[in-house]
Amino acid sequence: MAAALTPATARQAFVRSAVRECMRLRADPWDLAMATWIPLLALALFAWMFGAGVPRALPVAVVDHDNSAMSRELVRMIDAAPGLQVAARPADMQQAWAAVRAAEVYAVVHVPEGSGREILRGGSAVVFAYYNASHQTAGQAAERGIGDAVQAAGGRFVRADVARIRGPDAMRAPLLRVQATVLANAARSYEQFLLGLLFPALLYLAACLAMVGALGRELRDGTAGEWLQSCGDRLLPAVAGKLAPYLLLFTVHGTGSLVWLAAIRGGVAGSAALLLAAQAGLYLASAGIALLLVGATRNLGVALSVTGLYAGTALAFSGATFPMQGAPLFAQAWSRLLPLTPYLKLQVQQLELGADWTASLPTVGGLLLFMLVAGGIGLVLYGRGARDPAAWGQR
């Protein structure tokens, strides 16, 4: 009995369990693929898809009812904007709406009649931009590009034509204006924004599924008793050893994704060590959740289904794509039950904003709390199932 309680026995149980899981992965190419090359392939696919960084040549329609030198120059500047392409020049707004409804253009620019004449008189003119929010990302990018082009064109007209015709005194700055400064992602890169969300969300989902599969398979195949017996019936080191290969693999995947993100934005603004610690914390939290789901259901199929619902919706409820402030109480509660939520917050703090490490340290503690609470409860439930033959063989 004394030998059974020595740390060496616990370490030996951990090693035996880890080696056994590695051998099982080696014998099953599809399970090995789910933890190795399939996540990497998905990461590479996302990186390739968003490699352009920002949308290019978004088609827009221009309805020019002014037909002046000013409006023609404005159209040329819109078409020259890197994110835009004047794909249609309809004669009226009805034809423009038809192009929008046919999904041929994402936005419509309307230059009213008399706009150029009004500017030369020293007044102001309004150029109307309408964008399709059904395609929100493309529509907003087109609207922003139109706004930048119109603002640049307006500055040129004031400096050139108005000053030439009415003299320098006619050039008067507005009494009140807003100067907006981008604090992070100054290039407004969708590659940087989307990959920063998709990389951890994908790896988090894949890690949960892989670890649920590893734990649930022992119950489904009825090998839980044999497995625990080979580990001296030491549940905690046996579970830790079984999950260790997945924790190592996904931490390596996550570290590689951070290197890619850092290369896109030119470095890490805050603490790289804290980012790596948060990566490990995210997958430790995933291990605790996997243990809880398998222990609570004792059924691999059900556990995988619940995991898909729980981890698959994590990005939508993380607050990174849509703010949770003012959201329904259920959405706010669900967001707080997802370890991806605090991780993404920390990633933005350290990768993008350069926050002090003390501001993010509680987030790492929150990730560990997921592991301790969910994993602690799950370990008790899973231990009961692993030692109960009646719970084995359920598919």
C-alpha positions as CSV (number, residue, x, y, z in Angstrom):
1,M,0.0,0.0,0.0
2,A,2.8,2.4,0.8
3,A,4.3,1.9,-2.7
4,A,0.9,2.7,-4.3
5,L,0.9,6.1,-2.6
6,T,4.3,7.2,-3.7
7,P,4.6,10.1,-6.3
8,A,6.5,7.7,-8.6
9,T,3.4,5.5,-8.9
10,A,1.3,8.5,-9.9
11,R,4.0,9.5,-12.4
12,Q,4.1,6.0,-13.7
13,A,0.3,6.0,-14.2
14,F,0.5,9.3,-16.0
15,V,3.2,8.0,-18.4
16,R,1.5,4.7,-19.0
17,S,-1.8,6.4,-19.9
18,A,0.0,9.0,-22.2
19,V,1.9,6.2,-24.0
20,R,-1.2,4.1,-24.4
21,E,-3.1,7.1,-25.9
22,C,-0.3,7.9,-28.3
23,M,-0.2,4.2,-29.4
24,R,-4.0,4.3,-29.9
25,L,-3.7,7.5,-32.0
26,R,-0.9,5.9,-34.1
27,A,-3.2,3.0,-34.8
28,D,-6.2,5.2,-35.8
29,P,-5.2,7.5,-38.7
30,W,-8.5,9.5,-38.6
31,D,-8.3,10.2,-34.9
32,L,-4.7,11.2,-35.3
33,A,-5.7,13.4,-38.2
34,M,-8.3,15.2,-36.1
35,A,-5.6,16.2,-33.7
36,T,-2.8,17.0,-36.2
37,W,-3.1,17.8,-39.8
38,I,-6.8,18.5,-40.2
39,P,-6.7,21.5,-37.8
40,L,-3.5,22.7,-39.4
41,L,-5.1,22.4,-42.9
42,A,-8.1,24.4,-41.7
43,L,-5.8,27.1,-40.3
44,A,-3.9,27.2,-43.6
45,L,-7.2,27.4,-45.5
46,F,-8.4,30.4,-43.4
47,A,-5.0,32.1,-43.8
48,W,-5.2,31.7,-47.6
49,M,-8.8,32.9,-47.8
50,F,-8.2,36.1,-45.9
51,G,-4.7,36.7,-47.2
52,A,-5.7,39.8,-49.1
53,G,-6.1,41.6,-45.8
54,V,-8.8,44.0,-47.0
55,P,-11.6,43.7,-49.6
56,R,-10.5,44.8,-53.1
57,A,-12.5,46.0,-56.1
58,L,-15.9,45.9,-54.4
59,P,-18.5,46.7,-57.1
60,V,-20.5,49.9,-56.6
61,A,-23.0,51.8,-58.8
62,V,-22.8,55.6,-59.4
63,V,-25.8,57.6,-60.4
64,D,-24.4,61.0,-61.6
65,H,-27.3,63.5,-62.0
66,D,-24.9,66.4,-61.8
67,N,-22.7,65.5,-64.8
68,S,-20.2,68.3,-64.1
69,A,-16.4,68.3,-64.0
70,M,-16.6,67.9,-60.3
71,S,-18.9,64.9,-60.4
72,R,-16.8,63.2,-63.1
73,E,-13.7,63.7,-61.1
74,L,-15.4,62.3,-58.0
75,V,-16.4,59.2,-60.0
76,R,-12.8,58.7,-61.1
77,M,-11.6,59.0,-57.5
78,I,-14.1,56.4,-56.4
79,D,-13.1,54.0,-59.1
80,A,-9.4,54.6,-58.2
81,A,-9.9,53.7,-54.6
82,P,-8.3,50.3,-54.0
83,G,-11.3,48.8,-52.3
84,L,-13.9,49.9,-54.9
85,Q,-14.8,49.5,-58.5
86,V,-17.4,51.5,-60.4
87,A,-19.2,48.5,-61.9
88,A,-22.3,50.3,-63.1
89,R,-23.4,53.8,-64.2
90,P,-27.2,53.5,-64.1
91,A,-29.2,56.5,-65.4
92,D,-31.5,56.7,-62.4
93,M,-32.0,55.3,-58.9
94,Q,-34.5,52.7,-60.0
95,Q,-31.9,51.0,-62.2
96,A,-29.4,51.3,-59.3
97,W,-31.9,49.5,-56.9
98,A,-32.3,46.8,-59.4
99,A,-28.5,46.2,-59.5
100,V,-28.5,46.0,-55.7
101,R,-31.4,43.6,-55.6
102,A,-29.6,41.4,-58.2
103,A,-26.5,41.5,-55.9
104,E,-24.5,43.0,-58.7
105,V,-23.2,45.9,-56.5
106,Y,-22.8,46.4,-52.8
107,A,-23.4,50.1,-52.7
108,V,-24.9,53.0,-54.7
109,V,-23.5,56.5,-54.9
110,H,-25.9,59.3,-55.9
111,V,-24.5,62.7,-57.0
112,P,-27.5,65.1,-57.1
113,E,-28.0,67.7,-59.8
114,G,-26.3,71.0,-59.1
115,S,-23.8,69.7,-56.6
116,G,-20.8,71.1,-58.5
117,R,-22.4,74.5,-59.0
118,E,-23.3,74.7,-55.3
119,I,-19.7,74.1,-54.3
120,L,-18.4,76.7,-56.7
121,R,-20.8,79.2,-55.1
122,G,-19.3,78.6,-51.7
123,G,-22.1,76.4,-50.4
124,S,-22.1,72.7,-49.6
125,A,-23.3,69.7,-51.4
126,V,-24.3,66.2,-50.2
127,V,-23.3,63.0,-52.0
128,F,-25.5,60.2,-51.0
129,A,-24.2,56.7,-50.4
130,Y,-26.4,53.7,-49.9
131,Y,-24.9,50.3,-48.9
132,N,-26.4,46.8,-48.6
133,A,-26.2,45.8,-45.0
134,S,-27.4,42.3,-45.9
135,H,-23.7,41.8,-46.9
136,Q,-22.6,43.8,-43.9
137,T,-18.8,43.3,-44.2
138,A,-18.6,44.1,-47.9
139,G,-21.3,46.8,-47.6
140,Q,-19.6,48.7,-44.8
141,A,-16.2,48.4,-46.4
142,A,-17.7,49.9,-49.6
143,E,-19.4,52.7,-47.6
144,R,-16.2,53.5,-45.8
145,G,-14.3,53.6,-49.1
146,I,-16.9,55.9,-50.7
147,G,-16.7,58.2,-47.7
148,D,-12.9,58.4,-47.9
149,A,-13.0,59.1,-51.6
150,V,-15.7,61.8,-51.3
151,Q,-13.8,63.5,-48.4
152,A,-10.5,63.4,-50.4
153,A,-12.3,64.8,-53.5
154,G,-13.9,67.5,-51.4
155,G,-10.6,68.7,-50.2
156,R,-9.2,68.8,-53.7
157,F,-12.2,70.8,-55.0
158,V,-11.8,73.4,-52.2
159,R,-8.1,73.8,-52.7
160,A,-8.3,74.0,-56.5
161,D,-11.6,75.3,-58.0
162,V,-13.1,77.2,-55.1
163,A,-9.8,79.0,-54.2
164,R,-9.2,79.8,-57.9
165,I,-12.6,81.2,-58.6
166,R,-13.6,82.9,-55.3
167,G,-10.2,83.5,-53.8
168,P,-8.3,82.1,-50.7
169,D,-10.7,83.9,-48.3
170,A,-13.5,81.6,-49.4
171,M,-11.7,78.6,-48.0
172,R,-12.9,78.5,-44.4
173,A,-12.7,75.4,-42.2
174,P,-15.8,74.2,-40.5
175,L,-16.4,75.5,-37.0
176,L,-16.8,72.0,-35.5
177,R,-15.5,68.7,-36.8
178,V,-14.5,65.3,-35.6
179,Q,-11.0,63.8,-35.8
180,A,-11.2,60.1,-35.4
181,T,-8.0,58.0,-34.8
182,V,-7.9,54.2,-35.0
183,L,-6.3,52.7,-31.9
184,A,-5.7,49.2,-33.2
185,N,-5.7,47.6,-36.6
186,A,-5.1,50.9,-38.2
187,A,-5.0,49.2,-41.7
188,R,-8.6,47.9,-41.0
189,S,-7.4,44.6,-42.1
190,Y,-10.0,41.9,-42.2
191,E,-7.3,39.3,-42.2
192,Q,-6.0,40.5,-38.9
193,F,-9.5,40.8,-37.4
194,L,-11.0,37.6,-38.7
195,L,-8.1,35.3,-38.3
196,G,-7.6,36.6,-34.7
197,L,-11.1,35.2,-34.1
198,L,-11.2,32.1,-36.3
199,F,-7.9,30.6,-35.4
200,P,-8.6,30.2,-31.6
201,A,-12.3,29.4,-32.2
202,L,-11.4,26.6,-34.6
203,L,-8.7,25.1,-32.4
204,Y,-10.9,25.4,-29.3
205,L,-13.7,23.4,-31.0
206,A,-11.2,20.8,-32.4
207,A,-9.5,20.4,-29.0
208,C,-12.9,19.8,-27.3
209,L,-14.0,17.3,-29.8
210,A,-10.7,15.4,-29.8
211,M,-10.6,15.2,-26.0
212,V,-14.3,14.2,-25.7
213,G,-13.6,11.5,-28.2
214,A,-10.5,10.2,-26.3
215,L,-12.4,10.0,-23.0
216,G,-15.7,8.8,-24.4
217,R,-14.1,6.1,-26.4
218,E,-13.0,4.2,-23.3
219,L,-16.7,4.0,-22.2
220,R,-18.1,3.2,-25.6
221,D,-15.6,0.4,-26.3
222,G,-15.8,-1.0,-22.7
223,T,-12.0,-0.6,-22.2
224,A,-12.2,1.8,-19.3
225,G,-11.6,-0.9,-16.7
226,E,-8.6,-2.3,-18.5
227,W,-7.2,1.3,-19.0
228,L,-7.6,2.2,-15.3
229,Q,-6.2,-1.2,-14.2
230,S,-3.0,-0.6,-16.3
231,C,-2.6,2.7,-14.4
232,G,-3.0,1.2,-11.0
233,D,-6.6,2.5,-10.7
234,R,-5.3,6.0,-10.2
235,L,-7.9,8.1,-12.0
236,L,-6.4,11.6,-11.9
237,P,-3.0,10.7,-13.4
238,A,-4.7,8.3,-15.8
239,V,-7.0,11.0,-17.1
240,A,-4.2,13.6,-17.2
241,G,-2.0,11.2,-19.2
242,K,-4.7,10.5,-21.6
243,L,-5.3,14.1,-22.3
244,A,-1.7,15.2,-22.3
245,P,-1.0,14.4,-26.0
246,Y,-3.9,16.6,-27.0
247,L,-3.0,19.4,-24.7
248,L,0.5,19.4,-26.1
249,L,-0.6,19.2,-29.8
250,F,-3.1,21.9,-29.6
251,T,-0.9,24.2,-27.6
252,V,1.7,23.8,-30.4
253,H,-1.0,24.5,-33.0
254,G,-2.1,27.6,-31.0
255,T,1.4,28.9,-30.6
256,G,1.9,28.6,-34.4
257,S,-1.3,30.5,-35.0
258,L,-0.1,33.3,-32.7
259,V,3.2,33.5,-34.6
260,W,1.2,33.9,-37.8
261,L,-1.0,36.6,-36.3
262,A,2.0,38.4,-34.9
263,A,3.7,38.3,-38.3
264,I,0.6,39.9,-39.9
265,R,0.5,42.8,-37.5
266,G,4.3,43.1,-37.1
267,G,4.7,41.8,-33.6
268,V,3.1,41.5,-30.2
269,A,2.1,44.7,-28.5
270,G,2.0,43.3,-25.0
271,S,3.4,40.2,-23.3
272,A,4.1,37.2,-25.5
273,A,4.6,35.0,-22.5
274,L,1.1,35.8,-21.2
275,L,-0.3,35.0,-24.6
276,L,1.3,31.6,-24.6
277,A,0.1,31.0,-21.0
278,A,-3.4,31.9,-22.1
279,Q,-3.2,29.4,-25.0
280,A,-2.3,26.6,-22.6
281,G,-5.1,27.8,-20.3
282,L,-7.6,27.7,-23.1
283,Y,-6.8,24.0,-23.8
284,L,-6.7,23.1,-20.1
285,A,-10.2,24.6,-19.8
286,S,-11.2,22.6,-22.9
287,A,-10.0,19.5,-21.1
288,G,-12.0,20.2,-18.0
289,I,-15.1,20.8,-20.2
290,A,-14.6,17.6,-22.1
291,L,-14.3,15.7,-18.9
292,L,-17.5,17.2,-17.6
293,L,-19.5,16.5,-20.7
294,V,-18.4,12.9,-21.0
295,G,-18.8,12.3,-17.3
296,A,-22.3,13.8,-17.3
297,T,-23.6,12.0,-20.4
298,R,-21.6,8.7,-20.3
299,N,-22.3,8.5,-24.0
300,L,-19.8,9.4,-26.7
301,G,-22.4,10.3,-29.3
302,V,-24.4,12.5,-27.0
303,A,-21.2,14.1,-25.6
304,L,-19.9,15.0,-29.1
305,S,-23.3,16.5,-30.0
306,V,-23.4,18.6,-26.9
307,T,-19.8,19.6,-27.5
308,G,-20.6,20.8,-31.0
309,L,-23.5,22.9,-29.7
310,Y,-21.4,24.3,-26.8
311,A,-18.1,24.9,-28.4
312,G,-19.4,25.5,-31.9
313,T,-21.4,28.6,-30.8
314,A,-18.6,30.0,-28.7
315,L,-17.4,32.6,-31.3
316,A,-20.9,33.9,-31.8
317,F,-21.4,34.5,-28.0
318,S,-17.9,35.6,-27.2
319,G,-18.6,39.3,-27.6
320,A,-15.9,39.6,-30.2
321,T,-18.3,39.8,-33.2
322,F,-21.3,41.3,-31.5
323,P,-21.1,43.1,-28.1
324,M,-22.8,41.4,-25.2
325,Q,-23.7,44.7,-23.5
326,G,-27.4,45.0,-23.6
327,A,-27.9,41.5,-25.0
328,P,-30.6,39.2,-23.5
329,L,-29.7,37.7,-20.1
330,F,-29.3,34.2,-21.6
331,A,-26.8,35.4,-24.1
332,Q,-24.8,37.2,-21.4
333,A,-24.8,34.1,-19.2
334,W,-23.9,31.8,-22.0
335,S,-21.0,34.1,-23.0
336,R,-19.6,33.8,-19.4
337,L,-19.8,30.1,-19.5
338,L,-17.4,29.9,-22.5
339,P,-13.7,29.9,-21.9
340,L,-13.2,31.3,-25.4
341,T,-14.7,34.6,-24.2
342,P,-12.0,35.6,-21.7
343,Y,-9.3,34.2,-24.0
344,L,-10.3,36.4,-26.9
345,K,-10.4,39.4,-24.6
346,L,-6.8,38.6,-23.4
347,Q,-5.6,38.1,-27.0
348,V,-6.8,41.6,-28.0
349,Q,-5.3,43.1,-24.9
350,Q,-1.8,41.6,-25.4
351,L,-1.6,41.1,-29.2
352,E,-3.2,44.3,-30.3
353,L,-3.4,46.9,-27.5
354,G,-0.3,46.3,-25.4
355,A,-2.2,46.2,-22.1
356,D,-0.2,45.9,-18.9
357,W,0.2,42.2,-17.9
358,T,-1.6,42.9,-14.6
359,A,-4.8,43.8,-16.6
360,S,-4.8,40.3,-18.3
361,L,-3.6,38.1,-15.4
362,P,-7.1,37.6,-13.9
363,T,-8.2,36.3,-17.3
364,V,-5.6,33.5,-17.1
365,G,-6.9,32.7,-13.7
366,G,-10.4,32.6,-15.1
367,L,-9.3,30.0,-17.7
368,L,-7.8,27.9,-14.9
369,L,-11.0,28.2,-13.0
370,F,-12.8,26.6,-15.9
371,M,-10.4,23.7,-15.7
372,L,-10.7,23.3,-11.9
373,V,-14.5,23.6,-11.6
374,A,-15.6,21.8,-14.7
375,G,-12.7,19.4,-14.5
376,G,-13.2,18.7,-10.8
377,I,-16.9,17.9,-11.2
378,G,-16.2,16.0,-14.4
379,L,-13.5,13.9,-12.8
380,V,-15.9,12.6,-10.1
381,L,-18.7,11.9,-12.7
382,Y,-16.3,10.3,-15.2
383,G,-14.7,8.2,-12.5
384,R,-18.0,6.7,-11.6
385,G,-18.8,5.8,-15.2
386,A,-15.3,4.4,-15.8
387,R,-15.6,2.1,-12.9
388,D,-19.2,1.1,-13.6
389,P,-19.5,-1.6,-16.3
390,A,-23.2,-0.7,-16.7
391,A,-22.1,2.6,-18.2
392,W,-19.9,0.9,-20.9
393,G,-20.9,0.1,-24.4
394,Q,-23.3,3.0,-25.0
395,R,-22.9,4.5,-28.5
